[in-house]
Amino acid sequence: MSDIYQAQSPSSVRTWLREVRAHPVITGFGILAASAFVVMLARGLWMPASDFPSARNAVLAGIAGFAATAFGAALGAFLRKLSAVAEDSMLGFAAGMMLAASSFSLIVPALAAAKDITGSAPLSALTVAAGLALGAALMLGIDQFTPHEHAKSGPCGPGAERIERVWLFFFAITLHNFPEGMALGVSFAQGDLATGLPLTAAIAIQDVPEGLAVVMALRAAGVKTRKAVLLAIASGLTEPLGALLGISLAGGFALAYPAGLGLAAGAMLFVVSHEVIPETHRNGHQTPATIGLMAGFALMMVLDTALG
């Protein structure tokens, strides 16, 4: 992960902002997305009193994910070096847990909830499939309109070439954490601990190696240890915010809950396939990464069975 970074002169934020504003489509999308985000967050903060326990549990789950990321980042302050094989194996483990969580903690409960509401297996499947498509579309839109760094294709998004690669990497990791937080929020929307607890455990466990990997990659890129740890910790702040957004999305009408579970699953699947797995295979460590993925998948399956 770390060898994609090269020396680069500091970017001008003002120049980047001027470049972004020069694209009306990007500007309009950004304003619309930011407005929708603020509205949904406000709705999550001011939910009816009857929904407060669900919102509280969702936020606590998001904080647990953030704390796990911070713990992994803190471990990175004490390690001198992390081999590429170990890094790819840990990321593979995180990918396996995300895949299993998407299946067992999101898609399966979504199908069951949709069938209870509609009374039709085909209609419930279509509802969840629509949610999956919306989740993938959401992450695709974020991927296209937010500056960040891809290992293979390099800088992506508007004005990405004018931003230091360290910050592009930080944006990419922050975007990875957002669908996790959103999934946590949706999973607690109906006050169902059997859905929310396994997912919270899974995301918290996989956030530890992810936080560690972020710190080690930033340090290898030349970032001082203290700054690398702080950036990795800050990247986890989107999980509580995503949890509020998720529980807000899943409220309103009956089918919003299964559709929201599907949306969160689609977002997580997009991140795993588009970002995490390609990164673990980039350095020729496909076998350790695949073993890590299978171990993560198996652990999540056990957690879901034991806690769910």
C-alpha positions in Angstrom: 0.0 0.0 0.0 2.8 2.4 0.9 4.8 2.2 -2.3 2.2 4.1 -4.3 3.3 7.4 -2.7 6.0 9.6 -4.2 7.4 12.9 -3.3 5.1 15.6 -4.3 5.0 19.4 -3.8 2.4 20.7 -1.4 -0.9 21.3 -3.1 -2.8 24.6 -3.1 -6.3 24.1 -1.5 -7.4 27.3 -3.0 -6.4 26.2 -6.5 -8.2 22.9 -6.0 -11.3 24.6 -4.8 -11.3 26.9 -7.9 -10.9 23.8 -10.1 -13.8 22.0 -8.5 -16.0 25.1 -8.7 -15.2 25.3 -12.4 -17.3 22.1 -12.9 -21.0 22.9 -12.4 -22.0 19.3 -12.4 -19.6 18.5 -9.6 -20.5 21.6 -7.7 -24.3 20.9 -8.0 -23.8 17.3 -7.0 -21.7 18.3 -4.0 -24.3 20.9 -2.8 -27.2 18.4 -3.3 -25.3 15.6 -1.5 -24.2 17.9 1.4 -27.7 19.2 1.8 -29.2 15.7 1.9 -26.5 14.6 4.3 -27.2 17.4 6.7 -31.0 16.8 6.5 -30.6 13.1 7.2 -28.2 13.7 10.1 -30.6 16.2 11.6 -33.4 13.7 11.3 -31.2 11.1 13.1 -30.4 13.5 15.9 -34.0 14.6 16.5 -35.9 11.3 16.2 -39.1 10.7 18.2 -38.7 9.7 21.8 -39.9 6.2 21.0 -37.0 5.7 18.6 -34.4 7.1 21.0 -33.1 3.6 22.2 -32.5 2.6 18.6 -30.7 5.8 17.8 -28.6 5.5 21.0 -27.6 1.9 20.1 -26.7 2.9 16.6 -24.5 5.8 17.8 -22.9 3.6 20.4 -22.1 1.0 17.7 -20.6 3.7 15.6 -18.5 4.9 18.5 -17.3 1.2 19.0 -16.1 1.1 15.4 -14.3 4.4 15.9 -12.7 3.2 19.1 -11.5 0.0 17.4 -10.0 2.1 14.6 -8.3 4.3 17.2 -7.0 1.2 19.0 -5.5 -0.2 15.8 -4.0 3.2 15.0 -2.4 3.3 18.5 -0.8 -0.1 18.0 0.9 1.4 14.9 2.8 3.8 17.1 4.7 0.9 18.7 5.5 -1.2 15.6 8.6 -0.3 13.7 7.6 -2.1 10.5 4.8 -4.2 9.1 5.6 -6.6 6.2 3.6 -6.3 3.0 2.5 -9.9 3.5 1.1 -9.2 7.0 -0.5 -6.0 5.7 -2.3 -7.8 2.8 -3.3 -10.6 5.1 -4.9 -8.2 7.6 -6.7 -6.3 4.8 -7.9 -9.7 3.4 -9.2 -10.6 6.9 -11.1 -7.3 7.1 -12.5 -7.9 3.6 -13.7 -11.4 4.6 -15.5 -10.0 7.7 -17.1 -7.3 5.6 -18.3 -9.8 3.0 -19.8 -12.1 5.7 -21.3 -9.2 7.5 -23.0 -8.0 4.3 -24.4 -11.5 3.8 -25.4 -12.7 7.2 -26.0 -9.4 9.1 -27.5 -7.3 6.3 -28.9 -9.2 3.3 -30.4 -12.2 5.2 -32.3 -10.0 7.7 -33.3 -7.7 4.9 -34.9 -10.5 3.0 -36.7 -11.8 6.1 -38.0 -8.3 7.0 -39.1 -7.6 3.4 -41.0 -10.9 3.2 -42.8 -10.2 6.5 -43.9 -6.8 5.1 -44.8 -7.8 1.5 -45.7 -11.4 2.0 -44.0 -12.2 -1.3 -40.6 -13.8 -1.7 -40.0 -12.4 -5.2 -41.0 -8.9 -4.1 -38.8 -9.1 -1.0 -35.9 -10.1 -3.2 -36.5 -7.2 -5.6 -36.7 -4.8 -2.7 -33.3 -5.9 -1.3 -31.8 -5.9 -4.8 -32.9 -2.4 -5.3 -31.3 -1.4 -2.0 -28.1 -3.2 -3.1 -28.1 -1.2 -6.4 -28.7 2.1 -4.5 -25.8 1.3 -2.1 -23.4 0.6 -5.0 -24.6 3.7 -6.8 -24.0 5.8 -3.7 -20.4 4.6 -3.4 -19.8 5.0 -7.1 -21.0 8.6 -6.9 -18.7 9.2 -4.0 -15.9 7.5 -5.8 -16.3 9.7 -8.9 -16.8 13.1 -7.1 -14.4 12.8 -4.2 -10.7 13.2 -4.6 -8.8 10.1 -3.3 -6.1 7.6 -4.3 -6.4 4.3 -6.0 -3.4 1.9 -5.9 -3.7 1.0 -9.6 -5.1 4.0 -11.4 -3.6 6.7 -9.1 -5.3 9.9 -8.1 -9.1 10.0 -8.8 -11.8 12.6 -8.5 -12.0 16.3 -9.2 -8.7 18.2 -8.5 -7.0 15.1 -7.1 -3.7 15.9 -8.8 -3.5 19.1 -6.8 -3.7 17.3 -3.4 -0.9 15.6 -1.6 -1.2 11.8 -1.9 -1.1 11.4 1.8 -4.4 13.3 2.0 -5.8 11.4 -0.9 -5.1 8.2 1.0 -6.7 9.6 4.1 -9.9 10.5 2.1 -10.0 7.0 0.6 -9.8 5.3 4.0 -12.4 7.8 5.4 -14.8 6.8 2.6 -14.2 3.1 3.4 -15.4 3.7 7.0 -18.6 5.5 6.0 -20.6 2.6 4.7 -19.6 0.6 7.8 -21.1 3.2 10.0 -24.2 3.4 7.8 -24.6 -0.4 8.1 -24.4 -0.1 11.9 -27.1 2.5 11.9 -29.5 0.6 9.7 -28.9 -2.7 11.7 -30.3 -1.0 14.9 -33.1 0.8 13.2 -35.8 -1.6 14.4 -34.2 -2.1 17.8 -33.2 -5.6 16.8 -30.0 -6.5 18.8 -29.8 -9.9 17.1 -29.0 -8.0 13.8 -27.0 -5.1 15.3 -24.7 -6.9 17.8 -23.0 -9.4 15.4 -22.5 -6.6 12.8 -21.0 -4.3 15.5 -18.7 -7.0 16.7 -17.6 -7.8 13.2 -16.9 -4.2 12.2 -15.1 -3.4 15.4 -12.8 -6.5 15.0 -11.9 -5.7 11.4 -11.4 -2.0 12.2 -8.4 -2.9 14.4 -6.1 -4.3 11.7 -7.5 -1.6 9.3 -6.4 1.2 11.7 -3.0 -0.4 12.1 -2.5 -0.8 8.3 -3.4 2.9 7.8 -0.8 4.0 10.2 1.9 1.8 8.8 1.2 2.9 5.3 1.3 6.6 6.2 4.5 6.1 8.1 6.1 4.3 5.1 5.0 7.3 3.0 7.1 9.6 5.2 4.4 10.9 7.6 5.6 11.3 11.2 4.3 8.7 13.6 2.2 11.1 15.7 0.5 12.6 12.6 -0.1 9.2 11.1 -1.8 8.0 14.2 -4.0 11.1 14.5 -5.0 10.8 10.8 -5.9 7.1 11.2 -8.0 7.9 14.3 -9.7 10.8 12.5 -10.6 8.5 9.6 -12.9 6.5 12.0 -15.0 9.6 12.8 -17.2 8.8 9.9 -18.5 5.7 11.5 -20.7 7.5 14.2 -21.8 9.9 11.5 -22.6 7.1 9.1 -24.6 5.3 11.9 -26.8 8.4 12.4 -27.4 8.6 8.6 -28.1 4.9 8.5 -30.8 4.9 11.2 -32.3 8.0 9.6 -32.5 6.3 6.2 -34.1 3.2 7.6 -37.0 5.1 9.2 -40.1 6.5 7.6 -42.0 3.8 5.8 -42.1 0.1 6.3 -39.9 -1.0 3.4 -37.3 1.5 4.3 -35.8 -0.9 6.8 -35.1 -3.9 4.4 -34.2 -1.5 1.6 -31.8 0.3 4.0 -30.1 -3.0 5.0 -29.7 -3.7 1.3 -28.3 -0.3 0.6 -25.7 -0.7 3.4 -24.8 -4.2 2.1 -24.4 -2.8 -1.4 -22.1 0.0 -0.2 -19.9 -2.5 1.7 -19.8 -4.9 -1.2 -18.8 -2.1 -3.5 -15.9 -1.1 -1.2 -14.7 -4.7 -0.8 -14.7 -5.4 -4.5 -13.6 -2.0 -5.8 -10.9 -1.2 -3.2 -9.9 -3.7 -0.6 -9.5 -7.0 -2.5 -7.6 -5.4 -5.5 -5.3 -3.7 -2.9 -4.5 -7.0 -1.2 -3.6 -8.7 -4.6 -1.4 -5.9 -5.9 1.9 -7.0 -4.3 1.7 -10.7 -5.4 0.4 -11.9 -2.0 -2.8 -13.4 -3.2 -2.6 -16.6 -1.2 -2.0 -15.1 2.2 -4.7 -12.4 1.4 -7.2 -15.1 0.4 -6.5 -17.1 3.5 -7.0 -14.0 5.6 -10.3 -13.3 3.8 -11.5 -16.8 4.5 -10.5 -16.6 8.1 -12.4 -13.3 8.4 -15.5 -14.7 6.7 -15.5 -17.8 9.0 -15.1 -15.6 12.1 -18.0 -13.4 11.1 -20.1 -16.5 10.4 -19.4 -17.8 13.9 -20.1 -14.4 15.5 -23.4 -14.1 13.7 -24.5 -17.6 14.8 -23.4 -17.0 18.4 -24.7 -13.5 18.9 -27.6 -13.6 16.4 
